[in-house]
Amino acid sequence: MNNLAISPMKTEEEIDGKAYAHYQSWQETYDGLVDAAYLKKLTLETCREIAHRWQDNILVAKAGGKVVGFVAYGAYRDQALLQCGEIYAIYVLQEYHGRQVGFALMNAAVEQLADYSRIAVWVLKGNDKAVRFYERYGFHFDGTEQQISLGAPNTECRMIFERKQGN
């Protein structure tokens, strides 16, 4: 995509764009994967509150000035994996799927996590499209699963990306 720009989220417009991408992507991605009542409770306003509260380590993808996706990243969130980075979230509006936006966001986040030789991501069991994306990028399942509640019990599976030596 020629007019795609990846940059740290800074402006009010970008924060609101990230909130919309978060909200809309959840509606598009998780319908049928998570409890419908839970999904209905995730409103655009809730996503705006999250976007305003959590602004660090977020890159937005903009096409024609519009936020079309984002990635959140940082150090792995618990002590289970030491010296490991994590992709906390990556979402791209459905109309921009297949245009390399996700790969551009992932490349930018992996670059930001350059100090880590391994990067983890959690993927919801049954989210086959996300699994294929992560596998194409180079992530693999490490066998670790955790139960989460998204209105009903769900399972997340951990995938790991390992940098090639010399990179």
Sine and cosine of phi, psi and omega as CSV:
sin_phi,cos_phi,sin_psi,cos_psi,sin_omega,cos_omega
0.00,0.00,0.90,-0.44,-0.14,-0.99
-0.93,0.35,-0.59,0.81,-0.09,-1.00
-0.99,-0.14,0.43,0.90,-0.02,-1.00
-1.00,0.04,0.73,-0.68,0.07,-1.00
-0.80,-0.60,0.72,-0.69,0.05,-1.00
-0.92,-0.39,0.78,-0.62,0.00,-1.00
-0.43,-0.90,0.32,-0.95,0.09,-1.00
-0.88,0.48,0.61,-0.79,0.03,-1.00
-0.95,0.32,0.82,-0.57,-0.05,-1.00
-0.72,-0.69,-0.74,0.68,-0.16,-0.99
-1.00,0.07,0.30,-0.95,0.08,-1.00
-0.85,0.53,-0.64,0.77,0.01,-1.00
-0.89,0.46,-0.65,0.76,0.02,-1.00
-0.94,0.34,-0.62,0.79,0.04,-1.00
-0.89,0.45,-0.71,0.70,0.03,-1.00
-0.92,0.40,-0.60,0.80,0.06,-1.00
-0.90,0.43,-0.65,0.76,0.06,-1.00
-0.89,0.46,-0.68,0.74,0.01,-1.00
-0.87,0.50,-0.70,0.72,0.01,-1.00
-0.90,0.43,-0.69,0.72,0.01,-1.00
-0.88,0.48,-0.62,0.78,0.04,-1.00
-0.89,0.46,-0.81,0.59,-0.03,-1.00
-0.86,0.51,-0.80,0.59,-0.10,-1.00
-0.91,0.42,-0.63,0.78,0.00,-1.00
-0.90,0.43,-0.63,0.78,0.06,-1.00
-0.89,0.46,-0.68,0.74,0.00,-1.00
-0.89,0.45,-0.65,0.76,-0.04,-1.00
-0.97,0.24,-0.57,0.82,-0.14,-0.99
-1.00,0.01,-0.67,0.74,-0.21,-0.98
-0.98,-0.18,0.03,1.00,0.09,-1.00
-0.87,0.50,0.86,-0.51,-0.03,-1.00
1.00,-0.02,-0.25,0.97,0.03,-1.00
-0.98,-0.18,-0.49,0.87,0.03,-1.00
-0.84,-0.54,0.28,-0.96,-0.01,-1.00
-0.81,0.59,0.78,-0.62,-0.06,-1.00
-0.87,0.50,-0.62,0.78,0.00,-1.00
-0.91,0.41,-0.62,0.78,0.04,-1.00
-0.90,0.44,-0.71,0.70,-0.01,-1.00
-0.89,0.46,-0.63,0.78,0.01,-1.00
-0.91,0.41,-0.53,0.85,0.00,-1.00
-0.96,0.27,-0.32,0.95,0.04,-1.00
-0.99,0.14,1.00,-0.04,-0.07,-1.00
-1.00,-0.04,0.24,-0.97,0.09,-1.00
-0.87,0.50,-0.63,0.78,0.02,-1.00
-0.89,0.45,-0.66,0.75,0.06,-1.00
-0.87,0.50,-0.68,0.73,0.01,-1.00
-0.92,0.40,-0.56,0.83,0.09,-1.00
-0.90,0.43,-0.69,0.72,0.02,-1.00
-0.87,0.50,-0.69,0.72,0.04,-1.00
-0.88,0.47,-0.72,0.70,-0.04,-1.00
-0.89,0.46,-0.61,0.79,0.01,-1.00
-0.97,0.25,-0.52,0.85,-0.02,-1.00
-0.98,0.22,-0.59,0.81,-0.11,-0.99
-0.86,-0.51,0.99,-0.12,-0.08,-1.00
-0.92,-0.39,-0.20,0.98,-0.04,-1.00
-0.98,0.18,0.52,-0.85,0.09,-1.00
0.82,0.57,0.70,0.71,0.08,-1.00
-0.80,-0.60,0.79,-0.61,0.09,-1.00
-0.94,-0.33,0.67,-0.75,0.05,-1.00
-0.93,-0.36,0.54,-0.84,0.12,-0.99
-0.97,-0.25,0.80,-0.60,0.00,-1.00
-0.85,-0.53,0.70,-0.71,0.08,-1.00
-0.84,-0.55,0.85,-0.53,-0.03,-1.00
0.85,0.52,0.53,0.85,0.02,-1.00
1.00,0.09,-0.10,1.00,-0.03,-1.00
-0.98,-0.19,0.72,-0.69,0.09,-1.00
-0.94,0.34,0.84,-0.54,-0.04,-1.00
-0.90,-0.45,-0.06,1.00,0.03,-1.00
-0.03,-1.00,0.15,-0.99,0.03,-1.00
-0.41,-0.91,0.30,-0.95,0.13,-0.99
-0.68,-0.73,0.67,-0.74,0.08,-1.00
-0.89,-0.45,0.66,-0.75,-0.15,-0.99
-0.50,-0.87,0.21,-0.98,0.07,-1.00
0.24,-0.97,-0.30,-0.95,0.04,-1.00
-0.95,0.33,0.49,-0.87,0.04,-1.00
-0.82,0.57,0.66,-0.75,-0.21,-0.98
-0.98,0.18,-0.12,0.99,0.09,-1.00
-0.63,-0.78,-0.04,-1.00,-0.11,-0.99
-1.00,0.07,0.05,1.00,-0.04,-1.00
-0.90,0.44,-0.57,0.82,0.04,-1.00
-0.80,-0.60,0.90,-0.43,0.04,-1.00
-1.00,0.01,0.48,-0.88,0.02,-1.00
0.81,0.59,0.73,0.68,-0.02,-1.00
-0.73,-0.68,0.67,-0.74,0.11,-0.99
-1.00,0.02,0.14,-0.99,0.01,-1.00
-0.56,-0.83,0.64,-0.77,0.22,-0.98
-1.00,-0.04,0.94,-0.33,-0.05,-1.00
-0.97,0.23,-0.59,0.81,-0.03,-1.00
-0.31,-0.95,0.60,-0.80,0.15,-0.99
-0.55,-0.83,0.85,-0.53,-0.03,-1.00
-0.66,-0.75,0.63,-0.78,0.05,-1.00
-0.73,-0.68,0.72,-0.70,0.05,-1.00
-0.83,0.56,0.66,-0.75,-0.10,-0.99
-0.81,0.58,-0.61,0.79,-0.02,-1.00
-0.91,0.41,-0.22,0.98,0.02,-1.00
-0.96,-0.30,0.08,1.00,0.09,-1.00
-0.90,0.45,0.54,-0.84,0.03,-1.00
0.98,0.18,0.14,0.99,-0.02,-1.00
-0.92,-0.40,0.26,0.96,0.04,-1.00
0.95,0.32,0.23,0.97,0.02,-1.00
-0.91,0.41,-0.72,0.70,0.01,-1.00
-0.87,0.49,-0.67,0.74,0.02,-1.00
-0.91,0.42,-0.64,0.77,0.02,-1.00
-0.90,0.44,-0.68,0.73,0.05,-1.00
-0.90,0.45,-0.70,0.71,-0.01,-1.00
-0.90,0.44,-0.68,0.73,0.04,-1.00
-0.84,0.54,-0.70,0.72,-0.02,-1.00
-0.91,0.41,-0.66,0.75,0.01,-1.00
-0.93,0.37,-0.68,0.74,0.03,-1.00
-0.87,0.49,-0.61,0.79,0.06,-1.00
-0.90,0.44,-0.67,0.74,0.04,-1.00
-0.91,0.42,-0.44,0.90,-0.01,-1.00
-0.99,-0.14,0.48,0.88,-0.10,-0.99
-0.86,0.51,-0.40,0.91,-0.01,-1.00
-0.97,0.25,-0.14,0.99,-0.04,-1.00
-0.96,-0.29,0.71,-0.70,0.05,-1.00
-0.99,0.14,-0.34,0.94,0.03,-1.00
-0.77,-0.63,0.55,-0.84,0.05,-1.00
-0.72,-0.69,0.73,-0.68,-0.01,-1.00
-0.96,-0.28,0.42,-0.91,0.15,-0.99
-0.56,-0.83,0.60,-0.80,0.08,-1.00
-0.97,-0.22,0.71,-0.71,-0.02,-1.00
-0.79,-0.61,0.67,-0.74,0.00,-1.00
-0.94,0.35,0.78,-0.63,0.04,-1.00
-0.84,0.54,0.75,-0.66,-0.04,-1.00
0.99,-0.16,-0.22,0.98,0.02,-1.00
-1.00,0.05,0.95,0.33,-0.13,-0.99
-0.89,0.46,-0.57,0.82,0.01,-1.00
-0.90,0.44,-0.68,0.73,0.04,-1.00
-0.91,0.42,-0.67,0.74,0.02,-1.00
-0.85,0.52,-0.72,0.69,0.01,-1.00
-0.88,0.48,-0.65,0.76,0.04,-1.00
-0.87,0.49,-0.77,0.63,-0.03,-1.00
-0.89,0.46,-0.66,0.76,0.02,-1.00
-0.90,0.44,-0.68,0.74,0.05,-1.00
-0.88,0.48,-0.55,0.83,0.00,-1.00
-0.96,0.28,-0.43,0.90,0.01,-1.00
0.84,-0.54,0.08,1.00,0.07,-1.00
-0.98,0.21,0.47,-0.88,0.10,-1.00
-0.65,-0.76,0.49,-0.87,0.05,-1.00
-0.92,0.40,0.64,-0.77,0.07,-1.00
-0.95,-0.30,0.10,1.00,0.06,-1.00
1.00,0.00,-0.07,1.00,-0.03,-1.00
-1.00,0.01,0.75,-0.66,0.05,-1.00
-0.77,-0.63,0.42,-0.91,0.11,-0.99
-0.62,-0.79,0.52,-0.85,0.05,-1.00
-1.00,-0.01,0.71,-0.71,0.09,-1.00
-0.75,-0.66,0.30,-0.95,0.04,-1.00
-0.90,-0.44,0.88,-0.48,0.11,-0.99
-0.87,-0.49,0.88,0.48,-0.08,-1.00
1.00,0.07,-0.41,0.91,0.07,-1.00
-0.46,-0.89,0.29,-0.96,-0.01,-1.00
-0.89,0.46,0.71,-0.71,0.10,-0.99
-0.71,-0.70,0.32,-0.95,0.03,-1.00
-0.88,-0.47,0.74,-0.67,0.14,-0.99
-0.95,-0.30,0.59,-0.81,0.03,-1.00
-0.89,-0.46,0.67,-0.74,-0.02,-1.00
-1.00,-0.02,0.68,-0.73,0.08,-1.00
-0.85,-0.53,0.53,-0.85,-0.07,-1.00
-0.82,-0.58,0.67,-0.74,0.14,-0.99
-0.94,-0.34,0.79,-0.61,0.03,-1.00
-0.90,-0.44,0.81,-0.59,0.02,-1.00
-0.91,0.41,0.61,-0.79,0.11,-0.99
-0.94,0.33,0.58,-0.81,0.04,-1.00
-0.85,0.53,0.66,-0.75,0.02,-1.00
1.00,-0.03,-0.11,0.99,0.01,-1.00
-0.98,-0.17,0.00,0.00,0.00,0.00
